[in-house]
Amino acid sequence: MSFETGLSGLNAASRNLDVIGNNIANANTTGMKSSRTEFADIVASSIGVGGGNSNGIGVAVGTVSQMFTQGNINITGNDLDVAINGSGFFQLQMPDGSAAYSRDGQFKLDRLGNIVTNAGANVMGYPTDTAGNPTSTTLQALQLPTTAPIGAQQTSTMTAEFNLDARAPVWNAVTPNTPLTTYGTSLTTYDAQGVAIPTSFYLQKTGSDTWNMFTDPTSAATAVTSSVGTMTFGTNGLLTSAGTTTLNVTSPNPAIGAFPVTVDISSVTQYGASFGVSNLTQDGYAPGELTGLKIGEDGVITARYSNGVTQAAGQLSLADFRNVQGLAPTGGGNWVETFASGQPVQGSPGQGKLGVLRSGALEESNVDLTAELVNMMTAQRSYQANAQTIKTQDQVLSTLVNLR
């Protein structure tokens, strides 16, 4: 029986060395979680024998458990490298359609614009609107518009923030008259085909607290068609008239013609300071090609385009499990759900107990190389000690056989 006891020790020590060797081999594997061998003793028992009379007859490997502790975050600078800081796993759809989970955030773009892993698995997430708000809770493969440019958007609204000089003379009250171009500004708007249209407007002081807005500086004094609206201010310098007006912009394409643009002028002021424009924006843009992307802590993917537009293009999702020890590793840095792990709890990064993401970084392996080398020496001595028990038992048996 001592032979079997020693043999069980040899098998357990050998299995432990296998686990330690695997940890050391994957010390540089992104997202890898180290494993630990857990032993259990084997006790001889028989019917009618009390527990105090049972004796140990060896050792067995109870299980090989995984250590899901956080690995170090290594900055790489690659926009498609993503690290999870906290709990959770990336959700993947494997090429065969099955689901898998991973901590390895080394993502790539395939020829169709899909975000994939090195093994070709699709990274799953939620669709969003251009502002980054989820439009559905149904998971889908994340895809960026790399095969075609984003379409143009016609300008529909404009925001103007500026100060009008309260000290300016009233039109026609001085000689020579103040040129209309003194109080004017311009920006580029876009028609439905993305054609850039330079758009200007000019302001004319018609009273102590009243200004008119025109689009044509050469005919503003006489041409009613160039009038955009009238602004009236209170004694505090703030606007008291309507906070919006409509500006008609004419496209160079006759088929499109003129189209209205709503101008927000609610923040325009009249103070005793020089005329100055603090903000002038509009919501139109020309078509553009994808030039880059960034992934936020909440998983929202923001795409940058050659026309200067940034838009959300989806959101990475994470999944966590009640018992992560129950996940089954399948290789390639992936795990799959089992009955022991329970079903995944899905959500956006940062929700509940799910961790946040770090773009341009990767999670390193959590293997402690120094500790593993020490464990390896301990396992080696354990193997030698068990081998010695077999050798000693052989000597004892040899002595018995040679009795005369």
C-alpha positions as CSV (number, residue, x, y, z in Angstrom):
1,M,0.0,0.0,0.0
2,S,2.9,2.4,0.7
3,F,3.8,2.0,-3.0
4,E,0.4,3.4,-4.0
5,T,0.6,6.2,-1.5
6,G,4.0,7.3,-2.9
7,L,2.7,6.9,-6.4
8,S,-0.3,9.2,-5.7
9,G,2.1,11.8,-4.3
10,L,4.2,11.5,-7.5
11,N,1.1,12.0,-9.7
12,A,-0.1,15.0,-7.7
13,A,3.3,16.6,-7.7
14,S,3.7,16.0,-11.4
15,R,0.3,17.6,-12.0
16,N,1.3,20.6,-9.8
17,L,4.4,21.0,-11.9
18,D,2.3,21.0,-15.0
19,V,0.1,23.8,-13.7
20,I,3.1,25.8,-12.5
21,G,4.8,25.4,-15.9
22,N,1.7,26.6,-17.7
23,N,1.6,29.7,-15.5
24,I,5.2,30.5,-16.2
25,A,4.8,29.9,-20.0
26,N,1.9,32.4,-20.0
27,A,3.5,35.0,-17.9
28,N,3.3,37.4,-20.9
29,T,-0.1,36.3,-22.3
30,T,-2.5,39.3,-22.3
31,G,-5.5,38.7,-20.0
32,M,-4.3,35.3,-18.8
33,K,-5.4,34.2,-15.3
34,S,-3.0,32.0,-13.3
35,S,-4.1,28.6,-12.0
36,R,-3.5,26.9,-8.7
37,T,-3.4,23.2,-7.8
38,E,-5.5,22.3,-4.8
39,F,-4.8,18.9,-3.2
40,A,-7.1,16.6,-1.2
41,D,-6.1,13.6,0.9
42,I,-7.4,10.0,0.3
43,V,-8.5,8.2,3.4
44,A,-9.2,4.4,3.7
45,S,-12.5,3.5,5.1
46,S,-14.7,0.4,5.5
47,I,-18.1,-0.5,6.8
48,G,-18.3,-0.7,10.6
49,V,-14.9,1.1,11.2
50,G,-15.0,4.3,13.2
51,G,-13.6,7.5,11.7
52,G,-10.7,7.5,14.3
53,N,-9.4,4.2,12.9
54,S,-9.2,5.4,9.3
55,N,-5.8,6.1,7.8
56,G,-4.6,8.1,4.9
57,I,-3.6,6.3,1.8
58,G,-2.3,9.1,-0.4
59,V,-3.2,12.4,-2.1
60,A,-5.2,13.5,-5.1
61,V,-5.6,16.7,-7.0
62,G,-8.9,18.1,-5.8
63,T,-9.2,20.7,-8.5
64,V,-7.2,23.2,-10.5
65,S,-8.7,26.6,-9.7
66,Q,-8.2,29.8,-11.6
67,M,-7.2,33.1,-9.9
68,F,-9.3,35.9,-11.4
69,T,-7.4,38.7,-9.7
70,Q,-6.7,42.0,-11.6
71,G,-3.6,42.1,-13.8
72,N,-1.5,45.2,-14.3
73,I,-2.7,47.7,-16.9
74,N,0.0,48.2,-19.6
75,I,-0.3,51.4,-21.7
76,T,0.1,50.6,-25.5
77,G,-1.3,53.7,-27.2
78,N,-3.2,51.5,-29.7
79,D,-6.8,52.7,-30.0
80,L,-8.2,49.2,-30.4
81,D,-6.4,47.8,-27.4
82,V,-8.8,47.7,-24.4
83,A,-8.2,46.7,-20.8
84,I,-10.9,45.9,-18.2
85,N,-10.2,47.5,-14.9
86,G,-12.4,45.6,-12.5
87,S,-14.9,42.7,-12.9
88,G,-16.3,41.4,-16.2
89,F,-15.4,39.8,-19.5
90,F,-15.6,40.9,-23.1
91,Q,-18.5,39.1,-24.9
92,L,-17.4,37.3,-28.1
93,Q,-19.2,35.5,-30.9
94,M,-16.9,32.8,-32.2
95,P,-16.7,31.9,-35.9
96,D,-18.9,28.9,-35.3
97,G,-21.6,31.1,-33.7
98,S,-21.0,30.1,-30.1
99,A,-20.6,32.6,-27.3
100,A,-17.3,33.0,-25.5
101,Y,-15.9,35.4,-22.9
102,S,-12.4,36.9,-22.7
103,R,-10.2,39.4,-20.8
104,D,-7.9,39.8,-23.8
105,G,-8.6,43.2,-25.4
106,Q,-6.3,43.0,-28.4
107,F,-8.9,43.9,-31.0
108,K,-8.6,44.4,-34.7
109,L,-10.7,45.6,-37.7
110,D,-11.5,43.1,-40.4
111,R,-12.1,44.1,-44.1
112,L,-15.8,44.7,-43.4
113,G,-15.1,47.0,-40.5
114,N,-16.1,44.4,-37.8
115,I,-14.2,44.6,-34.5
116,V,-12.7,41.1,-34.0
117,T,-10.2,39.3,-31.9
118,N,-7.0,37.7,-33.2
119,A,-8.9,34.4,-33.6
120,G,-11.5,36.1,-35.8
121,A,-14.3,36.2,-33.2
122,N,-16.7,39.2,-33.3
123,V,-16.7,41.5,-30.4
124,M,-20.3,42.1,-29.2
125,G,-21.9,45.2,-27.9
126,Y,-25.0,47.5,-28.1
127,P,-26.1,49.7,-31.0
128,T,-26.2,53.5,-30.2
129,D,-27.3,56.7,-31.7
130,T,-24.7,59.3,-32.8
131,A,-24.7,60.8,-29.3
132,G,-23.7,57.5,-27.7
133,N,-27.1,56.6,-26.2
134,P,-27.9,52.8,-26.5
135,T,-30.9,52.2,-28.9
136,S,-31.3,48.5,-28.0
137,T,-30.4,46.0,-25.3
138,T,-29.9,43.3,-27.9
139,L,-26.3,42.3,-28.4
140,Q,-24.9,42.6,-31.9
141,A,-21.5,42.4,-33.6
142,L,-19.9,45.8,-33.5
143,Q,-19.1,47.2,-36.9
144,L,-17.5,50.5,-38.0
145,P,-18.4,52.3,-41.3
146,T,-15.0,51.7,-43.0
147,T,-16.3,50.5,-46.4
148,A,-18.1,53.8,-47.3
149,P,-18.0,57.4,-46.1
150,I,-20.7,58.7,-43.8
151,G,-23.3,60.7,-45.7
152,A,-23.6,64.4,-45.7
153,Q,-26.0,66.3,-43.4
154,Q,-27.8,69.5,-44.4
155,T,-27.5,72.4,-42.0
156,S,-30.7,72.8,-40.0
157,T,-29.7,74.8,-37.0
158,M,-27.0,77.4,-36.1
159,T,-26.0,78.8,-32.8
160,A,-24.6,82.3,-32.6
161,E,-23.2,83.9,-29.4
162,F,-21.7,87.4,-29.7
163,N,-21.7,90.8,-28.0
164,L,-22.9,93.9,-29.8
165,D,-21.2,97.2,-28.7
166,A,-23.8,99.3,-26.8
167,R,-21.6,102.3,-27.6
168,A,-22.1,101.9,-31.4
169,P,-23.8,104.8,-33.1
170,V,-27.3,104.4,-34.6
171,W,-27.4,103.8,-38.3
172,N,-27.5,107.1,-40.3
173,A,-26.9,109.1,-37.1
174,V,-23.3,109.9,-37.9
175,T,-21.3,110.9,-40.9
176,P,-19.7,109.0,-42.4
177,N,-22.0,106.1,-41.7
178,T,-20.8,102.9,-40.0
179,P,-20.2,100.2,-42.6
180,L,-22.4,97.1,-42.2
181,T,-19.3,94.9,-42.3
182,T,-18.2,96.4,-39.0
183,Y,-20.6,94.1,-37.2
184,G,-20.7,90.9,-39.2
185,T,-19.5,87.3,-39.1
186,S,-19.7,84.2,-41.3
187,L,-19.4,80.4,-41.2
188,T,-19.7,77.5,-43.6
189,T,-23.0,75.7,-43.9
190,Y,-23.8,72.6,-46.0
191,D,-26.6,71.6,-48.3
192,A,-28.1,68.1,-48.5
193,Q,-25.3,66.9,-50.8
194,G,-22.6,68.2,-48.4
195,V,-21.6,71.1,-50.6
196,A,-20.0,73.9,-48.5
197,I,-21.8,77.2,-48.7
198,P,-20.2,80.4,-47.1
199,T,-22.9,82.0,-45.1
200,S,-22.6,85.5,-43.6
201,F,-24.9,87.9,-41.7
202,Y,-24.4,91.5,-40.7
203,L,-25.9,93.7,-38.0
204,Q,-27.2,97.2,-38.2
205,K,-28.1,99.3,-35.1
206,T,-31.4,101.0,-35.7
207,G,-32.1,102.3,-32.2
208,S,-30.6,102.6,-28.7
209,D,-31.4,98.9,-28.0
210,T,-32.5,97.6,-31.4
211,W,-30.4,95.8,-34.1
212,N,-31.4,94.4,-37.4
213,M,-29.8,91.4,-39.0
214,F,-29.1,91.1,-42.7
215,T,-27.5,88.6,-45.1
216,D,-26.4,91.1,-47.8
217,P,-24.1,94.0,-46.7
218,T,-24.5,95.9,-50.0
219,S,-28.3,96.1,-50.0
220,A,-29.2,95.8,-46.3
221,A,-30.2,99.5,-46.1
222,T,-32.8,99.1,-48.8
223,A,-33.4,95.4,-49.7
224,V,-36.1,93.8,-47.5
225,T,-35.3,90.4,-48.9
226,S,-31.9,90.3,-47.1
227,S,-33.5,91.0,-43.6
228,V,-33.3,88.1,-41.2
229,G,-34.8,89.6,-38.1
230,T,-34.7,92.2,-35.4
231,M,-33.1,91.9,-32.0
232,T,-34.2,94.0,-29.0
233,F,-32.3,94.3,-25.7
234,G,-33.2,95.3,-22.2
235,T,-31.4,97.7,-20.0
236,N,-29.4,94.8,-18.6
237,G,-27.9,94.1,-22.0
238,L,-29.8,90.8,-22.4
239,L,-32.0,89.9,-25.4
240,T,-35.8,90.6,-24.8
241,S,-37.0,89.6,-28.3
242,A,-37.3,86.1,-29.7
243,G,-34.3,83.9,-29.1
244,T,-34.5,82.3,-32.6
245,T,-34.7,83.5,-36.1
246,T,-34.7,81.9,-39.5
247,L,-31.9,82.3,-42.1
248,N,-32.5,81.2,-45.7
249,V,-29.4,79.6,-47.3
250,T,-29.3,79.1,-51.1
251,S,-27.6,76.0,-52.5
252,P,-25.6,76.2,-55.7
253,N,-27.6,73.2,-56.9
254,P,-30.8,74.5,-58.4
255,A,-32.5,71.2,-57.6
256,I,-32.0,71.9,-53.9
257,G,-32.6,75.6,-54.0
258,A,-33.0,77.6,-50.8
259,F,-33.5,75.9,-47.4
260,P,-34.2,77.4,-44.0
261,V,-31.7,77.3,-41.1
262,T,-32.9,78.1,-37.6
263,V,-30.5,80.4,-35.8
264,D,-30.3,80.4,-32.0
265,I,-29.5,83.9,-30.9
266,S,-30.7,83.6,-27.3
267,S,-27.2,84.2,-25.9
268,V,-26.5,87.4,-27.8
269,T,-25.8,90.4,-25.6
270,Q,-25.4,94.1,-25.9
271,Y,-22.8,95.5,-23.5
272,G,-20.4,98.4,-23.6
273,A,-17.6,96.3,-25.0
274,S,-16.1,95.8,-28.5
275,F,-18.0,93.5,-30.9
276,G,-16.8,89.9,-30.6
277,V,-18.0,86.5,-31.5
278,S,-17.6,83.8,-28.8
279,N,-19.4,80.9,-30.4
280,L,-20.6,80.2,-34.0
281,T,-21.6,76.6,-34.8
282,Q,-23.9,74.7,-37.1
283,D,-24.9,71.0,-37.4
284,G,-24.3,70.3,-41.1
285,Y,-21.3,68.5,-42.5
286,A,-19.8,67.1,-45.7
287,P,-19.3,63.3,-46.2
288,G,-16.2,61.9,-44.5
289,E,-14.0,58.9,-44.3
290,L,-13.2,57.1,-41.0
291,T,-9.8,58.3,-39.7
292,G,-9.7,57.0,-36.2
293,L,-11.6,56.0,-33.1
294,K,-11.5,56.1,-29.3
295,I,-13.2,53.9,-26.7
296,G,-14.4,55.5,-23.5
297,E,-14.5,54.1,-20.0
298,D,-18.2,53.4,-20.5
299,G,-17.4,51.4,-23.7
300,V,-18.8,53.9,-26.1
301,I,-16.9,53.8,-29.4
302,T,-16.4,57.3,-30.8
303,A,-15.4,57.4,-34.5
304,R,-13.5,60.3,-36.0
305,Y,-14.0,61.3,-39.7
306,S,-12.1,63.3,-42.2
307,N,-14.8,66.0,-42.2
308,G,-14.1,66.8,-38.5
309,V,-17.2,65.0,-37.3
310,T,-17.1,62.6,-34.3
311,Q,-20.0,60.1,-33.9
312,A,-20.7,57.2,-31.6
313,A,-20.6,53.9,-33.4
314,G,-21.7,51.5,-30.7
315,Q,-20.9,50.4,-27.2
316,L,-18.8,47.5,-25.9
317,S,-20.7,45.3,-23.4
318,L,-19.3,43.2,-20.6
319,A,-20.6,40.1,-18.8
320,D,-20.0,38.8,-15.3
321,F,-20.9,35.5,-13.6
322,R,-22.0,34.6,-10.1
323,N,-19.3,31.9,-10.0
324,V,-16.4,32.8,-12.3
325,Q,-14.5,29.7,-11.0
326,G,-17.1,27.7,-12.9
327,L,-16.1,29.0,-16.3
328,A,-14.4,26.5,-18.5
329,P,-11.2,27.7,-20.3
330,T,-11.2,26.8,-24.0
331,G,-7.8,28.2,-25.0
332,G,-6.9,31.4,-26.8
333,G,-7.7,33.4,-23.7
334,N,-11.4,32.5,-23.8
335,W,-13.8,31.0,-21.4
336,V,-17.3,29.5,-21.9
337,E,-20.3,29.4,-19.7
338,T,-21.1,26.2,-17.8
339,F,-23.8,25.1,-15.4
340,A,-21.5,25.8,-12.5
341,S,-20.8,29.3,-13.6
342,G,-24.4,30.3,-14.0
343,Q,-25.8,32.5,-16.8
344,P,-24.0,35.8,-17.6
345,V,-25.1,39.1,-16.2
346,Q,-24.7,41.5,-19.1
347,G,-24.4,45.3,-19.0
348,S,-22.4,48.3,-20.0
349,P,-19.0,49.0,-18.5
350,G,-19.2,50.8,-15.2
351,Q,-22.7,49.6,-14.4
352,G,-23.2,47.8,-11.1
353,K,-20.2,45.7,-10.3
354,L,-18.9,45.7,-13.9
355,G,-15.5,47.3,-14.3
356,V,-14.6,50.2,-16.5
357,L,-12.5,50.1,-19.7
358,R,-9.2,51.7,-20.5
359,S,-8.6,52.4,-24.2
360,G,-5.0,52.2,-25.5
361,A,-4.0,49.7,-22.8
362,L,-4.0,46.0,-22.2
363,E,-4.4,43.9,-19.0
364,E,-1.2,41.9,-18.4
365,S,-1.2,38.3,-17.1
366,N,-1.7,38.1,-13.3
367,V,1.0,35.5,-13.0
368,D,3.6,36.3,-10.2
369,L,6.7,34.9,-11.8
370,T,8.7,35.0,-8.6
371,A,6.1,33.1,-6.6
372,E,5.8,30.6,-9.4
373,L,9.5,29.9,-9.4
374,V,9.4,29.3,-5.7
375,N,6.3,27.0,-6.1
376,M,8.2,25.1,-8.7
377,M,11.1,24.4,-6.4
378,T,8.7,23.3,-3.7
379,A,6.9,21.0,-6.1
380,Q,10.2,19.5,-7.2
381,R,11.2,18.7,-3.6
382,S,7.7,17.2,-3.0
383,Y,8.2,15.0,-6.1
384,Q,11.7,13.9,-4.8
385,A,10.3,13.2,-1.3
386,N,7.5,11.0,-2.7
387,A,10.0,9.1,-4.8
388,Q,12.1,8.6,-1.7
389,T,9.1,6.9,0.1
390,I,8.8,4.4,-2.8
391,K,12.5,3.8,-2.6
392,T,12.4,3.2,1.1
393,Q,9.4,0.9,0.8
394,D,11.3,-1.1,-1.8
395,Q,14.2,-1.5,0.6
396,V,11.9,-2.7,3.4
397,L,10.2,-5.2,1.1
398,S,13.6,-6.4,-0.2
399,T,14.7,-7.0,3.4
400,L,11.5,-9.0,4.1
401,V,12.0,-11.1,1.0
402,N,15.6,-11.9,1.9
403,L,14.9,-13.2,5.4
404,R,16.2,-16.8,5.9
